[in-house]
Amino acid sequence: RPNGLLFHSDQGVQYSSLRFRQHLWRYQIKQSMSRRGNCWDNAPMERFFRSLKTEWVPETGYRSFAEAKQSITDYVIGYYSGIRPHRHNDDLPPNVAESMYWKTYKPVASFT
């Protein structure tokens, strides 16, 4: 079990119920919730998970935790970051956009 685990969610009744909160407390998981009426603070992660579920995860799920871990790692490291175009990056994958950024990066000041 990892230490310092954070569970972030909206304020849905299933996440704010006493039973659920006690379950998190039992396993020493810190709970984080979006503020009421503020859906934007979790939007990037919700968008990522939507992509993962619709583009990658089989409809029937995985046969084991090890299979899920390997497949999702392949998605994040291989496909999502290395191949999949992202509109925010002018349709470039994140790894390519970051590489281009560092090639054109000009420091503000020189410390020589």
C-alpha positions in Angstrom: 0.0 0.0 0.0 1.4 3.4 -1.0 1.8 6.0 1.7 0.2 9.4 1.3 -2.5 8.3 -1.2 -5.0 11.0 -2.2 -8.5 10.1 -3.5 -10.0 13.0 -5.5 -13.6 13.1 -6.5 -16.6 15.4 -6.9 -19.2 15.8 -4.1 -21.4 13.0 -5.2 -23.4 11.2 -2.5 -21.4 8.0 -3.1 -18.2 9.8 -2.2 -19.5 11.9 0.7 -21.3 9.0 2.5 -20.2 8.1 6.0 -19.5 4.5 5.0 -17.2 5.5 2.1 -15.3 8.1 4.2 -14.8 5.5 6.9 -13.4 3.1 4.3 -10.9 5.7 3.2 -10.0 6.5 6.8 -9.4 2.8 7.6 -6.8 2.6 4.8 -5.3 6.0 5.6 -6.3 7.5 2.3 -6.8 11.3 2.3 -9.9 12.5 0.6 -10.1 15.5 -1.7 -13.3 16.9 -3.2 -14.0 19.5 -5.8 -15.7 22.5 -4.4 -19.5 22.6 -4.9 -20.3 23.9 -8.4 -16.7 23.9 -9.5 -16.2 21.1 -11.9 -13.0 22.5 -13.6 -10.4 21.5 -11.0 -10.7 17.9 -11.9 -11.4 18.3 -15.6 -8.0 17.3 -17.0 -8.0 14.0 -15.1 -11.6 13.3 -16.1 -10.7 14.0 -19.7 -7.7 11.6 -19.5 -9.8 8.8 -18.0 -12.4 9.3 -20.6 -9.8 8.8 -23.3 -8.3 5.8 -21.5 -11.7 4.1 -21.2 -12.9 4.8 -24.7 -9.6 4.3 -26.6 -7.9 1.6 -24.8 -9.6 -0.4 -22.0 -11.5 -3.5 -23.4 -15.3 -3.4 -22.8 -15.0 -6.7 -21.0 -12.2 -5.4 -18.7 -9.0 -7.2 -17.9 -8.4 -10.7 -16.7 -6.0 -9.7 -14.0 -4.4 -6.7 -12.2 -1.1 -7.5 -13.9 -2.7 -7.4 -17.3 -4.4 -4.1 -16.6 -1.2 -2.6 -15.2 0.8 -3.6 -18.3 -1.9 -2.4 -20.7 -2.5 0.9 -19.1 1.3 1.5 -18.8 1.5 0.8 -22.5 -1.3 3.3 -23.1 0.2 6.1 -21.0 3.8 5.8 -21.9 3.6 4.4 -25.4 0.4 5.6 -27.1 -1.0 8.6 -25.1 2.3 10.4 -24.6 4.2 9.2 -27.7 1.7 8.8 -30.5 -1.7 10.2 -29.8 -2.3 13.7 -31.2 -3.5 16.3 -28.7 -5.4 19.3 -29.9 -3.9 21.5 -27.2 -0.4 20.8 -28.7 -1.4 21.6 -32.3 -2.1 17.9 -32.8 1.3 16.7 -31.6 1.8 14.0 -29.0 3.0 15.4 -25.6 6.5 13.9 -26.0 7.0 15.6 -29.4 5.6 18.9 -28.2 7.9 18.9 -25.1 10.9 18.0 -27.2 10.2 20.9 -29.6 9.7 23.3 -26.6 13.2 22.4 -25.2 14.8 22.7 -28.7 13.5 26.3 -28.9 13.8 27.2 -25.3 15.8 30.4 -24.7 16.8 31.2 -21.1 16.0 34.7 -19.8 19.4 35.2 -18.2 22.8 33.6 -18.5 24.7 32.6 -15.4 28.2 32.4 -16.8 
